[in-house]
Amino acid sequence: MGVRDRRGRGLRSPLLPQSVPAFASRSDSFDVTALEAFAEIDAHWHEQLIGLDIAVDDIPRMLPRDPESIQWPDEVTADGAIPLARLIPAGVDVTGQPTRAQIILFRRPLEIRAKRGADLLELVHEVLVQQVATHLGVDEDTVDRGPE
């Protein structure tokens, strides 16, 4: 495969240098926001969350149990019919290997509901608090305060 050099003008370069914030994709920016939102929770609950993974998926690939009444299990944080995050408890996969518990954040629904960057951080933090509370079996206020 040859190097792209249209009309002999030289090699193309990126529009933005890698050092500017705009170079990062929306997905990369969301990952940073998710890590920042989880950092405070992790600081309080690190020992209890060692077996928990945080993942990001662009969109949910699930439907409500009952489309008429839109009921979600406790493991799902949703805005009406749209899931924002899901907790998958630890278990065993199809090959018999143990799996770790995992919180999956759904990036696009969360971004759509946040008007500004600060709103997104606050929303992701709130969703993570709900998910961690479900994972630990405690209420959301306890997650925010930390273990006593």
N, C-alpha and C positions, 0 to 999 in steps of 0.2 A: 504494500500500500504506500503510495507516494505522499509526500508532504504537501499540504494544501497551500498553494501560493498563487492565488488568482491574479492574472494579468501582470505578473512580475513585480508586484508591489511589496513583497516581503511577507514574512509569516504573520499570521493573525495573533493578536494578544488578547488577554481578557479585558473586558470593558472596565472593570474595577480592579484595583490591586487587592490582594488577599488581606492586607492590613486594615482595610476599612470595614466598618460594621455591615454595610449593605452587601458585602460579598457573601455573607452567610445566607443560606437558603431559609425559607420559612420553617422548614422541618428542623434545621439546626438550631434556629432561634428558639423554637418551642422546646427542644431538648434542654437547652440551657435554662429556660424558664421552669421546666419541670424539676430539674435538679435544684434550682434555687428554692422552689416552693417546698421541696421535700427536705432540704437541709435542716431547717429548724425542727421538724418532726423527728428526724434521724438523730439530732443532737440530744433530744430528750429520751428517745426510746431505742437507741442503737442496739443495745443487747437483745431486746425483744424482737428486733427487726432484721437480725442477721440472716434469717432464712427467707427473707422477702425480696423479690425482685420488682423493679419498676420498669415497665415497658411502654412504648408509645406506638399506637397504630393510627393510621390516617383516619379511617372511618370504622364505625362498628359494623360487624358482620353478624348481627343478631336481631331478632324481632321480639316484641313483647309476647309473654305467654298468652295473653288474651287481648287481642287488638281492640275489643270493645271497651274494656275497663282499664286497659293499660296498667297491668300489675307486673312489677318487677320484683325479683327476689332481693333479699338484703344485700347480696353481693354486687348489685348493680346500682350505680348512682346515675340518675337520669333526669332530664328535663322533659316531662311528659312522655311522649313516645320515643324520644331520642336519648339513647344511652350516652353518658359522658365518660364513664369509667366502669371497669369490671374487675372484681377480685376473683381470681382462680385459686382456690385453696391447694395446699400441698397434697400430693397424692401419688399415684403410680401410673406410669404411661403404659401403652399397649405392649411394650416389650418387657414390662415388669420392673423397670427402673424407677426409683423414687424421683418425684418432681418437686420443685420448690414452689412455694406460694408466689403469686404474681399479681400485681395491680397493673392493668392495662388502661392507659389514658387514651381517649380518642381525640386526636388533635383537631380535626376540622370542626366537630361540634363545639368544642371548647373555644376555639378561635372565633367562631361565628358569634358566640354569646358574649364575648368580651369586646368592649368598645375601644379600649386603649391598652397599651402594654401593661400598665399597672393593674388594670382590671383583670387581665389574663393571669397575672401572677397570683392575685387574690383568689380568683375563681379556681385555679389549679390547686392552690393550697387548701381551699375549702373542700374540694373534691377528694384530695389526698387524705385530709383529716377524717372524712366520712369513711373512706376505704380502710384506713389503718384502724379506725375504731371497730369496724366490722371484723377485721382480721384478728385484732387482739381481744375482741369480746368486751370492750369497754365503751362508755359513752364518749361523744365527740369533745365535750368539755374537758374530760380527763386527758385526752390526747393532746389538746392545746396546752394544758397546764404541765403535763409531764407526770411520770410516776412519782408517787409520794414515798 
